């Protein structure tokens, strides 16, 4: 029972890190879209 509880806790932690990483990569992509390009004339 105790081991199972630890596994659930670990999964939550991994899930949070994963979601943060997705948010960070999405922000990086949107920053490139707005700032990473020279304006085309």
mmCIF entry with sequence, helices, sheets and N, C-alpha, C, O atoms, coordinates in Angstrom:
data_MODEL
# 
_entry.id   MODEL 
# 
_entity.id                         1 
_entity.type                       polymer 
_entity.pdbx_number_of_molecules   1 
# 
_entity_poly.entity_id                      1 
_entity_poly.type                           'polypeptide(L)' 
_entity_poly.nstd_linkage                   no 
_entity_poly.nstd_monomer                   no 
_entity_poly.pdbx_seq_one_letter_code       
;(UNK)(UNK)(UNK)(UNK)(UNK)(UNK)(UNK)(UNK)(UNK)(UNK)(UNK)(UNK)(UNK)(UNK)(UNK)(UNK)
(UNK)(UNK)(UNK)(UNK)(UNK)(UNK)(UNK)(UNK)(UNK)(UNK)(UNK)(UNK)(UNK)(UNK)(UNK)(UNK)
(UNK)(UNK)(UNK)(UNK)(UNK)(UNK)(UNK)(UNK)(UNK)
;
_entity_poly.pdbx_seq_one_letter_code_can   XXXXXXXXXXXXXXXXXXXXXXXXXXXXXXXXXXXXXXXXX 
_entity_poly.pdbx_strand_id                 A 
# 
loop_
_entity_poly_seq.entity_id 
_entity_poly_seq.num 
_entity_poly_seq.mon_id 
_entity_poly_seq.hetero 
1 1  UNK n 
1 2  UNK n 
1 3  UNK n 
1 4  UNK n 
1 5  UNK n 
1 6  UNK n 
1 7  UNK n 
1 8  UNK n 
1 9  UNK n 
1 10 UNK n 
1 11 UNK n 
1 12 UNK n 
1 13 UNK n 
1 14 UNK n 
1 15 UNK n 
1 16 UNK n 
1 17 UNK n 
1 18 UNK n 
1 19 UNK n 
1 20 UNK n 
1 21 UNK n 
1 22 UNK n 
1 23 UNK n 
1 24 UNK n 
1 25 UNK n 
1 26 UNK n 
1 27 UNK n 
1 28 UNK n 
1 29 UNK n 
1 30 UNK n 
1 31 UNK n 
1 32 UNK n 
1 33 UNK n 
1 34 UNK n 
1 35 UNK n 
1 36 UNK n 
1 37 UNK n 
1 38 UNK n 
1 39 UNK n 
1 40 UNK n 
1 41 UNK n 
# 
_struct_asym.id          A 
_struct_asym.entity_id   1 
# 
_struct_conf.conf_type_id            HELX_P 
_struct_conf.id                      HELX_P1 
_struct_conf.pdbx_PDB_helix_id       AA1 
_struct_conf.beg_label_comp_id       UNK 
_struct_conf.beg_label_asym_id       A 
_struct_conf.beg_label_seq_id        2 
_struct_conf.pdbx_beg_PDB_ins_code   ? 
_struct_conf.end_label_comp_id       UNK 
_struct_conf.end_label_asym_id       A 
_struct_conf.end_label_seq_id        35 
_struct_conf.pdbx_end_PDB_ins_code   ? 
_struct_conf.beg_auth_comp_id        UNK 
_struct_conf.beg_auth_asym_id        A 
_struct_conf.beg_auth_seq_id         2 
_struct_conf.end_auth_comp_id        UNK 
_struct_conf.end_auth_asym_id        A 
_struct_conf.end_auth_seq_id         35 
_struct_conf.pdbx_PDB_helix_class    1 
_struct_conf.details                 ? 
_struct_conf.pdbx_PDB_helix_length   34 
# 
_struct_conf_type.id          HELX_P 
_struct_conf_type.criteria    ? 
_struct_conf_type.reference   ? 
# 
loop_
_atom_site.group_PDB 
_atom_site.id 
_atom_site.type_symbol 
_atom_site.label_atom_id 
_atom_site.label_alt_id 
_atom_site.label_comp_id 
_atom_site.label_asym_id 
_atom_site.label_entity_id 
_atom_site.label_seq_id 
_atom_site.pdbx_PDB_ins_code 
_atom_site.Cartn_x 
_atom_site.Cartn_y 
_atom_site.Cartn_z 
_atom_site.occupancy 
_atom_site.B_iso_or_equiv 
_atom_site.pdbx_formal_charge 
_atom_site.auth_seq_id 
_atom_site.auth_comp_id 
_atom_site.auth_asym_id 
_atom_site.auth_atom_id 
_atom_site.pdbx_PDB_model_num 
ATOM 1   N N  . UNK A 1 1  ? 0.849  -1.207 0.000   1.00 0.00 ? 1  UNK A N  1 
ATOM 2   C CA . UNK A 1 1  ? 0.000  0.000  0.000   1.00 0.00 ? 1  UNK A CA 1 
ATOM 3   C C  . UNK A 1 1  ? 0.884  1.257  0.000   1.00 0.00 ? 1  UNK A C  1 
ATOM 4   O O  . UNK A 1 1  ? 0.657  2.196  -0.762  1.00 0.00 ? 1  UNK A O  1 
ATOM 5   N N  . UNK A 1 2  ? 1.878  1.245  0.861   1.00 0.00 ? 2  UNK A N  1 
ATOM 6   C CA . UNK A 1 2  ? 2.761  2.402  0.975   1.00 0.00 ? 2  UNK A CA 1 
ATOM 7   C C  . UNK A 1 2  ? 3.527  2.633  -0.327  1.00 0.00 ? 2  UNK A C  1 
ATOM 8   O O  . UNK A 1 2  ? 3.680  3.772  -0.769  1.00 0.00 ? 2  UNK A O  1 
ATOM 9   N N  . UNK A 1 3  ? 4.000  1.564  -0.928  1.00 0.00 ? 3  UNK A N  1 
ATOM 10  C CA . UNK A 1 3  ? 4.748  1.667  -2.185  1.00 0.00 ? 3  UNK A CA 1 
ATOM 11  C C  . UNK A 1 3  ? 3.857  2.226  -3.298  1.00 0.00 ? 3  UNK A C  1 
ATOM 12  O O  . UNK A 1 3  ? 4.288  3.052  -4.102  1.00 0.00 ? 3  UNK A O  1 
ATOM 13  N N  . UNK A 1 4  ? 2.624  1.763  -3.327  1.00 0.00 ? 4  UNK A N  1 
ATOM 14  C CA . UNK A 1 4  ? 1.682  2.233  -4.339  1.00 0.00 ? 4  UNK A CA 1 
ATOM 15  C C  . UNK A 1 4  ? 1.441  3.738  -4.190  1.00 0.00 ? 4  UNK A C  1 
ATOM 16  O O  . UNK A 1 4  ? 1.349  4.466  -5.178  1.00 0.00 ? 4  UNK A O  1 
ATOM 17  N N  . UNK A 1 5  ? 1.341  4.183  -2.951  1.00 0.00 ? 5  UNK A N  1 
ATOM 18  C CA . UNK A 1 5  ? 1.124  5.598  -2.678  1.00 0.00 ? 5  UNK A CA 1 
ATOM 19  C C  . UNK A 1 5  ? 2.299  6.437  -3.170  1.00 0.00 ? 5  UNK A C  1 
ATOM 20  O O  . UNK A 1 5  ? 2.108  7.511  -3.742  1.00 0.00 ? 5  UNK A O  1 
ATOM 21  N N  . UNK A 1 6  ? 3.507  5.945  -2.946  1.00 0.00 ? 6  UNK A N  1 
ATOM 22  C CA . UNK A 1 6  ? 4.703  6.636  -3.417  1.00 0.00 ? 6  UNK A CA 1 
ATOM 23  C C  . UNK A 1 6  ? 4.718  6.719  -4.939  1.00 0.00 ? 6  UNK A C  1 
ATOM 24  O O  . UNK A 1 6  ? 5.113  7.740  -5.502  1.00 0.00 ? 6  UNK A O  1 
ATOM 25  N N  . UNK A 1 7  ? 4.295  5.664  -5.598  1.00 0.00 ? 7  UNK A N  1 
ATOM 26  C CA . UNK A 1 7  ? 4.238  5.665  -7.056  1.00 0.00 ? 7  UNK A CA 1 
ATOM 27  C C  . UNK A 1 7  ? 3.269  6.717  -7.575  1.00 0.00 ? 7  UNK A C  1 
ATOM 28  O O  . UNK A 1 7  ? 3.566  7.403  -8.553  1.00 0.00 ? 7  UNK A O  1 
ATOM 29  N N  . UNK A 1 8  ? 2.125  6.850  -6.939  1.00 0.00 ? 8  UNK A N  1 
ATOM 30  C CA . UNK A 1 8  ? 1.138  7.857  -7.336  1.00 0.00 ? 8  UNK A CA 1 
ATOM 31  C C  . UNK A 1 8  ? 1.720  9.256  -7.159  1.00 0.00 ? 8  UNK A C  1 
ATOM 32  O O  . UNK A 1 8  ? 1.572  10.117 -8.026  1.00 0.00 ? 8  UNK A O  1 
ATOM 33  N N  . UNK A 1 9  ? 2.378  9.467  -6.031  1.00 0.00 ? 9  UNK A N  1 
ATOM 34  C CA . UNK A 1 9  ? 3.009  10.752 -5.752  1.00 0.00 ? 9  UNK A CA 1 
ATOM 35  C C  . UNK A 1 9  ? 4.043  11.083 -6.822  1.00 0.00 ? 9  UNK A C  1 
ATOM 36  O O  . UNK A 1 9  ? 4.116  12.219 -7.292  1.00 0.00 ? 9  UNK A O  1 
ATOM 37  N N  . UNK A 1 10 ? 4.838  10.094 -7.203  1.00 0.00 ? 10 UNK A N  1 
ATOM 38  C CA . UNK A 1 10 ? 5.874  10.259 -8.221  1.00 0.00 ? 10 UNK A CA 1 
ATOM 39  C C  . UNK A 1 10 ? 5.252  10.610 -9.576  1.00 0.00 ? 10 UNK A C  1 
ATOM 40  O O  . UNK A 1 10 ? 5.755  11.474 -10.295 1.00 0.00 ? 10 UNK A O  1 
ATOM 41  N N  . UNK A 1 11 ? 4.160  9.937  -9.912  1.00 0.00 ? 11 UNK A N  1 
ATOM 42  C CA . UNK A 1 11 ? 3.488  10.216 -11.183 1.00 0.00 ? 11 UNK A CA 1 
ATOM 43  C C  . UNK A 1 11 ? 2.984  11.654 -11.238 1.00 0.00 ? 11 UNK A C  1 
ATOM 44  O O  . UNK A 1 11 ? 3.091  12.317 -12.270 1.00 0.00 ? 11 UNK A O  1 
ATOM 45  N N  . UNK A 1 12 ? 2.438  12.130 -10.132 1.00 0.00 ? 12 UNK A N  1 
ATOM 46  C CA . UNK A 1 12 ? 1.978  13.518 -10.072 1.00 0.00 ? 12 UNK A CA 1 
ATOM 47  C C  . UNK A 1 12 ? 3.138  14.482 -10.306 1.00 0.00 ? 12 UNK A C  1 
ATOM 48  O O  . UNK A 1 12 ? 3.000  15.468 -11.031 1.00 0.00 ? 12 UNK A O  1 
ATOM 49  N N  . UNK A 1 13 ? 4.269  14.192 -9.691  1.00 0.00 ? 13 UNK A N  1 
ATOM 50  C CA . UNK A 1 13 ? 5.453  15.040 -9.815  1.00 0.00 ? 13 UNK A CA 1 
ATOM 51  C C  . UNK A 1 13 ? 5.935  15.071 -11.265 1.00 0.00 ? 13 UNK A C  1 
ATOM 52  O O  . UNK A 1 13 ? 6.238  16.135 -11.806 1.00 0.00 ? 13 UNK A O  1 
ATOM 53  N N  . UNK A 1 14 ? 6.001  13.908 -11.879 1.00 0.00 ? 14 UNK A N  1 
ATOM 54  C CA . UNK A 1 14 ? 6.449  13.813 -13.270 1.00 0.00 ? 14 UNK A CA 1 
ATOM 55  C C  . UNK A 1 14 ? 5.477  14.559 -14.186 1.00 0.00 ? 14 UNK A C  1 
ATOM 56  O O  . UNK A 1 14 ? 5.891  15.259 -15.110 1.00 0.00 ? 14 UNK A O  1 
ATOM 57  N N  . UNK A 1 15 ? 4.196  14.401 -13.918 1.00 0.00 ? 15 UNK A N  1 
ATOM 58  C CA . UNK A 1 15 ? 3.169  15.059 -14.723 1.00 0.00 ? 15 UNK A CA 1 
ATOM 59  C C  . UNK A 1 15 ? 3.308  16.577 -14.636 1.00 0.00 ? 15 UNK A C  1 
ATOM 60  O O  . UNK A 1 15 ? 3.212  17.269 -15.649 1.00 0.00 ? 15 UNK A O  1 
ATOM 61  N N  . UNK A 1 16 ? 3.531  17.091 -13.438 1.00 0.00 ? 16 UNK A N  1 
ATOM 62  C CA . UNK A 1 16 ? 3.702  18.537 -13.265 1.00 0.00 ? 16 UNK A CA 1 
ATOM 63  C C  . UNK A 1 16 ? 4.921  19.038 -14.022 1.00 0.00 ? 16 UNK A C  1 
ATOM 64  O O  . UNK A 1 16 ? 4.858  20.059 -14.707 1.00 0.00 ? 16 UNK A O  1 
ATOM 65  N N  . UNK A 1 17 ? 6.035  18.318 -13.896 1.00 0.00 ? 17 UNK A N  1 
ATOM 66  C CA . UNK A 1 17 ? 7.247  18.710 -14.604 1.00 0.00 ? 17 UNK A CA 1 
ATOM 67  C C  . UNK A 1 17 ? 7.028  18.694 -16.111 1.00 0.00 ? 17 UNK A C  1 
ATOM 68  O O  . UNK A 1 17 ? 7.487  19.583 -16.828 1.00 0.00 ? 17 UNK A O  1 
ATOM 69  N N  . UNK A 1 18 ? 6.326  17.677 -16.574 1.00 0.00 ? 18 UNK A N  1 
ATOM 70  C CA . UNK A 1 18 ? 6.035  17.527 -17.998 1.00 0.00 ? 18 UNK A CA 1 
ATOM 71  C C  . UNK A 1 18 ? 5.194  18.703 -18.504 1.00 0.00 ? 18 UNK A C  1 
ATOM 72  O O  . UNK A 1 18 ? 5.474  19.273 -19.559 1.00 0.00 ? 18 UNK A O  1 
ATOM 73  N N  . UNK A 1 19 ? 4.158  19.058 -17.734 1.00 0.00 ? 19 UNK A N  1 
ATOM 74  C CA . UNK A 1 19 ? 3.294  20.171 -18.131 1.00 0.00 ? 19 UNK A CA 1 
ATOM 75  C C  . UNK A 1 19 ? 4.055  21.489 -18.118 1.00 0.00 ? 19 UNK A C  1 
ATOM 76  O O  . UNK A 1 19 ? 3.863  22.321 -19.004 1.00 0.00 ? 19 UNK A O  1 
ATOM 77  N N  . UNK A 1 20 ? 4.915  21.691 -17.126 1.00 0.00 ? 20 UNK A N  1 
ATOM 78  C CA . UNK A 1 20 ? 5.747  22.898 -17.088 1.00 0.00 ? 20 UNK A CA 1 
ATOM 79  C C  . UNK A 1 20 ? 6.660  22.963 -18.303 1.00 0.00 ? 20 UNK A C  1 
ATOM 80  O O  . UNK A 1 20 ? 6.857  24.032 -18.881 1.00 0.00 ? 20 UNK A O  1 
ATOM 81  N N  . UNK A 1 21 ? 7.213  21.826 -18.686 1.00 0.00 ? 21 UNK A N  1 
ATOM 82  C CA . UNK A 1 21 ? 8.114  21.772 -19.833 1.00 0.00 ? 21 UNK A CA 1 
ATOM 83  C C  . UNK A 1 21 ? 7.373  22.106 -21.119 1.00 0.00 ? 21 UNK A C  1 
ATOM 84  O O  . UNK A 1 21 ? 7.908  22.797 -21.986 1.00 0.00 ? 21 UNK A O  1 
ATOM 85  N N  . UNK A 1 22 ? 6.138  21.614 -21.245 1.00 0.00 ? 22 UNK A N  1 
ATOM 86  C CA . UNK A 1 22 ? 5.311  21.935 -22.411 1.00 0.00 ? 22 UNK A CA 1 
ATOM 87  C C  . UNK A 1 22 ? 5.027  23.437 -22.458 1.00 0.00 ? 22 UNK A C  1 
ATOM 88  O O  . UNK A 1 22 ? 5.156  24.062 -23.510 1.00 0.00 ? 22 UNK A O  1 
ATOM 89  N N  . UNK A 1 23 ? 4.645  24.009 -21.329 1.00 0.00 ? 23 UNK A N  1 
ATOM 90  C CA . UNK A 1 23 ? 4.386  25.447 -21.273 1.00 0.00 ? 23 UNK A CA 1 
ATOM 91  C C  . UNK A 1 23 ? 5.625  26.234 -21.658 1.00 0.00 ? 23 UNK A C  1 
ATOM 92  O O  . UNK A 1 23 ? 5.541  27.210 -22.404 1.00 0.00 ? 23 UNK A O  1 
ATOM 93  N N  . UNK A 1 24 ? 6.772  25.811 -21.151 1.00 0.00 ? 24 UNK A N  1 
ATOM 94  C CA . UNK A 1 24 ? 8.013  26.516 -21.430 1.00 0.00 ? 24 UNK A CA 1 
ATOM 95  C C  . UNK A 1 24 ? 8.340  26.446 -22.920 1.00 0.00 ? 24 UNK A C  1 
ATOM 96  O O  . UNK A 1 24 ? 8.739  27.446 -23.517 1.00 0.00 ? 24 UNK A O  1 
ATOM 97  N N  . UNK A 1 25 ? 8.172  25.273 -23.518 1.00 0.00 ? 25 UNK A N  1 
ATOM 98  C CA . UNK A 1 25 ? 8.484  25.134 -24.940 1.00 0.00 ? 25 UNK A CA 1 
ATOM 99  C C  . UNK A 1 25 ? 7.494  25.930 -25.794 1.00 0.00 ? 25 UNK A C  1 
ATOM 100 O O  . UNK A 1 25 ? 7.873  26.483 -26.827 1.00 0.00 ? 25 UNK A O  1 
ATOM 101 N N  . UNK A 1 26 ? 6.231  25.989 -25.369 1.00 0.00 ? 26 UNK A N  1 
ATOM 102 C CA . UNK A 1 26 ? 5.250  26.785 -26.110 1.00 0.00 ? 26 UNK A CA 1 
ATOM 103 C C  . UNK A 1 26 ? 5.599  28.270 -26.029 1.00 0.00 ? 26 UNK A C  1 
ATOM 104 O O  . UNK A 1 26 ? 5.463  28.993 -27.016 1.00 0.00 ? 26 UNK A O  1 
ATOM 105 N N  . UNK A 1 27 ? 6.046  28.726 -24.861 1.00 0.00 ? 27 UNK A N  1 
ATOM 106 C CA . UNK A 1 27 ? 6.444  30.120 -24.721 1.00 0.00 ? 27 UNK A CA 1 
ATOM 107 C C  . UNK A 1 27 ? 7.659  30.424 -25.584 1.00 0.00 ? 27 UNK A C  1 
ATOM 108 O O  . UNK A 1 27 ? 7.742  31.488 -26.197 1.00 0.00 ? 27 UNK A O  1 
ATOM 109 N N  . UNK A 1 28 ? 8.592  29.498 -25.630 1.00 0.00 ? 28 UNK A N  1 
ATOM 110 C CA . UNK A 1 28 ? 9.788  29.677 -26.462 1.00 0.00 ? 28 UNK A CA 1 
ATOM 111 C C  . UNK A 1 28 ? 9.393  29.808 -27.923 1.00 0.00 ? 28 UNK A C  1 
ATOM 112 O O  . UNK A 1 28 ? 9.906  30.668 -28.638 1.00 0.00 ? 28 UNK A O  1 
ATOM 113 N N  . UNK A 1 29 ? 8.482  28.951 -28.362 1.00 0.00 ? 29 UNK A N  1 
ATOM 114 C CA . UNK A 1 29 ? 8.024  28.991 -29.755 1.00 0.00 ? 29 UNK A CA 1 
ATOM 115 C C  . UNK A 1 29 ? 7.334  30.321 -30.054 1.00 0.00 ? 29 UNK A C  1 
ATOM 116 O O  . UNK A 1 29 ? 7.593  30.932 -31.090 1.00 0.00 ? 29 UNK A O  1 
ATOM 117 N N  . UNK A 1 30 ? 6.457  30.773 -29.152 1.00 0.00 ? 30 UNK A N  1 
ATOM 118 C CA . UNK A 1 30 ? 5.744  32.026 -29.411 1.00 0.00 ? 30 UNK A CA 1 
ATOM 119 C C  . UNK A 1 30 ? 6.699  33.220 -29.352 1.00 0.00 ? 30 UNK A C  1 
ATOM 120 O O  . UNK A 1 30 ? 6.501  34.202 -30.066 1.00 0.00 ? 30 UNK A O  1 
ATOM 121 N N  . UNK A 1 31 ? 7.729  33.146 -28.509 1.00 0.00 ? 31 UNK A N  1 
ATOM 122 C CA . UNK A 1 31 ? 8.730  34.209 -28.485 1.00 0.00 ? 31 UNK A CA 1 
ATOM 123 C C  . UNK A 1 31 ? 9.487  34.274 -29.809 1.00 0.00 ? 31 UNK A C  1 
ATOM 124 O O  . UNK A 1 31 ? 9.764  35.363 -30.313 1.00 0.00 ? 31 UNK A O  1 
ATOM 125 N N  . UNK A 1 32 ? 9.818  33.127 -30.367 1.00 0.00 ? 32 UNK A N  1 
ATOM 126 C CA . UNK A 1 32 ? 10.490 33.103 -31.665 1.00 0.00 ? 32 UNK A CA 1 
ATOM 127 C C  . UNK A 1 32 ? 9.592  33.721 -32.732 1.00 0.00 ? 32 UNK A C  1 
ATOM 128 O O  . UNK A 1 32 ? 10.069 34.447 -33.604 1.00 0.00 ? 32 UNK A O  1 
ATOM 129 N N  . UNK A 1 33 ? 8.303  33.436 -32.666 1.00 0.00 ? 33 UNK A N  1 
ATOM 130 C CA . UNK A 1 33 ? 7.374  33.977 -33.652 1.00 0.00 ? 33 UNK A CA 1 
ATOM 131 C C  . UNK A 1 33 ? 7.302  35.496 -33.582 1.00 0.00 ? 33 UNK A C  1 
ATOM 132 O O  . UNK A 1 33 ? 7.181  36.161 -34.611 1.00 0.00 ? 33 UNK A O  1 
ATOM 133 N N  . UNK A 1 34 ? 7.375  36.049 -32.372 1.00 0.00 ? 34 UNK A N  1 
ATOM 134 C CA . UNK A 1 34 ? 7.206  37.491 -32.242 1.00 0.00 ? 34 UNK A CA 1 
ATOM 135 C C  . UNK A 1 34 ? 8.528  38.249 -32.334 1.00 0.00 ? 34 UNK A C  1 
ATOM 136 O O  . UNK A 1 34 ? 8.564  39.367 -32.847 1.00 0.00 ? 34 UNK A O  1 
ATOM 137 N N  . UNK A 1 35 ? 9.621  37.649 -31.838 1.00 0.00 ? 35 UNK A N  1 
ATOM 138 C CA . UNK A 1 35 ? 10.867 38.395 -31.738 1.00 0.00 ? 35 UNK A CA 1 
ATOM 139 C C  . UNK A 1 35 ? 11.984 37.861 -32.624 1.00 0.00 ? 35 UNK A C  1 
ATOM 140 O O  . UNK A 1 35 ? 12.935 38.585 -32.917 1.00 0.00 ? 35 UNK A O  1 
ATOM 141 N N  . UNK A 1 36 ? 11.885 36.608 -33.055 1.00 0.00 ? 36 UNK A N  1 
ATOM 142 C CA . UNK A 1 36 ? 12.999 35.956 -33.696 1.00 0.00 ? 36 UNK A CA 1 
ATOM 143 C C  . UNK A 1 36 ? 13.150 36.258 -35.177 1.00 0.00 ? 36 UNK A C  1 
ATOM 144 O O  . UNK A 1 36 ? 14.118 35.822 -35.799 1.00 0.00 ? 36 UNK A O  1 
ATOM 145 N N  . UNK A 1 37 ? 12.218 36.991 -35.746 1.00 0.00 ? 37 UNK A N  1 
ATOM 146 C CA . UNK A 1 37 ? 12.252 37.227 -37.194 1.00 0.00 ? 37 UNK A CA 1 
ATOM 147 C C  . UNK A 1 37 ? 12.426 38.706 -37.490 1.00 0.00 ? 37 UNK A C  1 
ATOM 148 O O  . UNK A 1 37 ? 11.829 39.560 -36.834 1.00 0.00 ? 37 UNK A O  1 
ATOM 149 N N  . UNK A 1 38 ? 13.239 38.992 -38.473 1.00 0.00 ? 38 UNK A N  1 
ATOM 150 C CA . UNK A 1 38 ? 13.307 40.362 -38.955 1.00 0.00 ? 38 UNK A CA 1 
ATOM 151 C C  . UNK A 1 38 ? 12.031 40.675 -39.715 1.00 0.00 ? 38 UNK A C  1 
ATOM 152 O O  . UNK A 1 38 ? 11.521 39.819 -40.439 1.00 0.00 ? 38 UNK A O  1 
ATOM 153 N N  . UNK A 1 39 ? 11.512 41.865 -39.569 1.00 0.00 ? 39 UNK A N  1 
ATOM 154 C CA . UNK A 1 39 ? 10.301 42.202 -40.336 1.00 0.00 ? 39 UNK A CA 1 
ATOM 155 C C  . UNK A 1 39 ? 10.582 42.154 -41.836 1.00 0.00 ? 39 UNK A C  1 
ATOM 156 O O  . UNK A 1 39 ? 11.586 42.683 -42.314 1.00 0.00 ? 39 UNK A O  1 
ATOM 157 N N  . UNK A 1 40 ? 9.684  41.516 -42.556 1.00 0.00 ? 40 UNK A N  1 
ATOM 158 C CA . UNK A 1 40 ? 9.865  41.411 -44.002 1.00 0.00 ? 40 UNK A CA 1 
ATOM 159 C C  . UNK A 1 40 ? 9.343  42.672 -44.666 1.00 0.00 ? 40 UNK A C  1 
ATOM 160 O O  . UNK A 1 40 ? 8.244  43.138 -44.367 1.00 0.00 ? 40 UNK A O  1 
ATOM 161 N N  . UNK A 1 41 ? 10.146 43.221 -45.574 1.00 0.00 ? 41 UNK A N  1 
ATOM 162 C CA . UNK A 1 41 ? 9.761  44.481 -46.227 1.00 0.00 ? 41 UNK A CA 1 
ATOM 163 C C  . UNK A 1 41 ? 9.361  44.199 -47.661 1.00 0.00 ? 41 UNK A C  1 
ATOM 164 O O  . UNK A 1 41 ? 9.001  45.120 -48.394 1.00 0.00 ? 41 UNK A O  1 
# 
